[in-house]
């Protein structure tokens, strides 16, 4: 699905990256996040502002 007026992709951004999605996330649109975890002692990742299904059910 093509979205007219879509924003340009973020290519090779600085890490850690923080950016906005113009118009926000909407039904029928898609974001793609590519990356590599070089090392980590944790077991979870989180995209800020995104609430997962289990969190919605718990009212988190």
N, C-alpha and C positions, 0 to 999 in steps of 0.2 A: 504494500500500500504506500503510494507516494504521498508525501505531506508537503504541500506547497508552503513556501516560506520557512522551511526547516533551517535550523541553525547549522553552521559548519561544525564538523567533528573536532574534538580535542585530540590533537596528534602529538604524541611524546610530551605530555605535560610533566611539570615538576612533581616530585613525590614528597610528601603526601599531596594528593590532588584534591582540590575543592572547587567545584564549579556549579553553575545553575543549568537547569533544563528549561529553555524558554517555553512558557505556557504550561510547565509542569508535566507530570505523567498523566496520560489519558488513555482510556480504553481504546484498543485498536492500534496504538503506537508501541514502539519497541525501543529499548535501549540495550546496547551491547557493551559489556565491560570485559576487556581482555587484560591479562596480566599474569605475572609469575610471582609466587611467594618464595622469596629467597631463603628465609629462615624464620621460624616462628616457634615460640614455646606455647602459644595458645592453641585452642581447638576450634575457635569460632571467628567468623568475620561478620561485619555489619556495615551496611550502606546506610549512612545517617539519613533519617527521614523516611526510611522504608520500614513498614511494620509487617512482620511475618504473620501468617495465618494463626499460629498458636498464640501469639501476642494479642491479636485482635479478639480471639475467643476469651482470653483472660482479662481483657480490658486494660492491657498494659499501655 
